Amino acid sequence: MKLITHHKLGDTPAANRILPSVIPSVYGGYGERTEWLHPQLRLLKGESRNLPEGLEHDRTLEVGRDQLSTSLDLIDITGDWMWGKKIVDLAVSQNTISLDHMQQGLFAWWTASKVAAVYEHSDMHAEAFRWYLWALESVEGRIQGATDLASRQGARSTMHTSGLYEGLARLALIFARPDAPPTLPSHSGLTSTDWTMQSLRYLEQGRARALFDFLQAQQEMSKLSKDLLQKWSKKEYLVRKMTESHRRVADTHESVGHSPGCIAALEQEAAEARHLLESHAPDVAAIFANIRFDLPAEAIVQQLGSTDAVIYIHLSRFGFILFCITQDGIQMVHRGESRDIDVQRHVLSYTKCLRDHTRSPTTCEHLAQISTEIASLLLVPCAQIIRKKSHLIFVRPAAMDGFPFSALQWNGHPLHFTHAVSETPSLAVLRNLIQTATKRSVPKNKISVIANPHLHNNRGKLATMVGVGALSLAACYATQACNSLYLSDEAFTTKFQESQIVHIGTHGEVSSESPWQSWISLKENFKVMDIAKLHSQASLVVFEACVSGLGRVTTGNDVTGFSHAILQSGASAYIGSLWEVDSLSSLALMYLFYKQLRTQQDHCSVAECWRRAQVSLYHSNTSSFRELLQEIRASFSQDEAIAFEHPHADDDLSDAIDDLEDEDFRHPFYWAAFTIVGYGGQIVARIGDASPVF
């Protein structure tokens, strides 16, 4: 553990000093484990129900493989590739490993990918490619056999699968170079240009795959039968529910202070889910088992718009790979030495200031400095391409969770001054979202506004601004806001599934245990896991009042939580917050956004409407902000407030206006809290066509 800790802290010399003490003696170290010292075991009474007492079990081969696997893992962590090459050469000479005789065990791909990494860093690229490909085929084969989303996601949830796809991507970029080795993998048939696209495809193959697989299966099943699709969605929900229940039982057993009744309730929940799951038809699982990632590299970028540029970021302990992509293909590839942990330090420093509500001028300068440093990695290498585009789509790596891309410094100003900004879990997912959006029929309702007026809370009157915003929005769309405190799960489901825009302004809770256990507050708590089973027709879902933009990117580059659930439900895009927002600035930002969405005449996108709202708030001063709040107050009537059971909405907003203090709205705390995930480039002219009331 000391070695891993030193490595994570970036102290490579200290990690390398420890390395000999944990490498087994057969590979040149002096590390020993009890299980390595006794390859011959004699079974004692009661040790096995199937084998007789006294039987000797020869574990020599098993111990040898464990020693090799352990050694390769440690070499991979420390990057001592010279020692790694000696270990691989010795293992090959002793027939401990051979690609021709590798067994398709559960973790054989793991060892194969580590061997490949050693060959790669020893400049034996063709041999490395063979080992990486074998590992890839092994992993994809295992995934192919998984018939539910949770199993597929679990199969890719480690840093080792991410390392496998990254290794293939790195080699593809080497093969794309003008000075590439003369002997490229003969069976590939790829040109140098193709290799660059293939590098992107390898990264895509390992990113947000569970979500991509679901969306692909959803498309296939919708062609066959709506009933089949509903059955399969129910099955996926039950699998997720059973998996989460089992995980929570295990966590509860380990925790202090939980009653046996709590554990029994969780076990009962898991048993009920398993019983219902067993009743589902096997043909549902069979269809999902045939879903595979078979997109040609070129197809991944074909759906991009003429104004789009994708900033595709891959960060790891080996450095970073940056692609800048347009509808014409990959325009630039840049590699650097900055590691995931280096960038993550900047991100954590930045987001801590925002979550701690630190808004002094000194802090603002500090944040600008950090975002300038991050922009030097992400934007400066792509500068010539970025200048020609107006919408930047970011593919977020795990190390940058919670960072607001619109706050990146560009030409001395925040990026949103000149560019609309959105993000996507992967380009393959974005392609699917765009295709689905173009085929979507118009839902029954233009907009559903669901909010909690927070009349009984301990956060003061400002918390009631969420309800004020809901009243204003509903009035502008000539509809009625729905008080979430009286909204049943069934009523919420109907509104969520049958509206073109769904605006949710109610508090929630982000679970530190599992993103799937996060919830939003209705009449009863509605879990993120439950959202994923719905079938939404929404072009846009907006979460205003909770930390809902924090869909977690796993170490295996998959996504969980809000990001996964909303997009899995069928919505084209959603807007969620990255930190606990300021109530008044959030009220103003949402009002400005919907005003752009409803009144614009130049057919701009969701992301562009959001950009304009951000710019307006950024340039606000106390006087103009007060005028904006007064405009919001005049947008709804007292009768509407009473119907919403928020009778003091006008008074609360009036008090807030009277108490207004000078604020520096240039601080990103106010305007950068929300992020757009999914198809941010969709044209808002397709969202609602009633006469604007603004």
Buried (B, 14 or more C-beta within 10 A) or exposed (E): EEBBEBBEEEEBEBBBBBBBEBBBEBBEBEBEEEEBEEBEEEBEEEEEEEEEEEEEEEBEEEBBBBBBBBBBBBBBBBBBBEBBBBBBEBBEEEEBBEBEEBEEEEEBBBBBBBBBBBBBBBEBBBBBBBBBBBBBEBBBEBBBEBBBBBBBBBBBBBBBBBBBBBBBBBBBBBBBEEEBEEEBBEEBEBEEEBBBBBBBBBBBBBBBBBBBBBBBBBBBBBEEEEEBBBBBBBBBBBBBBBBBBBBBBEEBEEEEEBEEEBBEBBBEBBEBBBEBBEEBEEEBBEBBBEBEBEBEBEEBBEBBBEBBBBBBBBBBBBBBBBBBBBBEBBBBBBEBEBBBBBBBBBBBEBBEBBBEEBBEEEBBEBBBEBBBBBBBBBBEBBEEBBEEBBBBBBBBBBBBBBBBBBBBBBEEEBBBBBBBBBBBBBBBBBBBBBBBBEEBEEBEBBBBBBBBBBBEEEEEBBBBBBBBBBBBBBBBBEBBBBBBBEBEEEBBBBBBBBBBBBBBBBBBBBBEEBBBBBBBBBBEBBBBBBBBBBBBBBBBBBBBBBBBBBBBBBBBBBBBBBBBBBBBBBBBBBBBBBBBBBBBBBBBBBBBBBBBBBEBEEEBBBBBBBBBBBBBBBEBEEEEBBEBBEBBBEBBEEEBBEBBBBBBBBEBBBBBBEEBEEBBBBBBBBBBBBBBBBBBBBBBBBBBEEEEEB
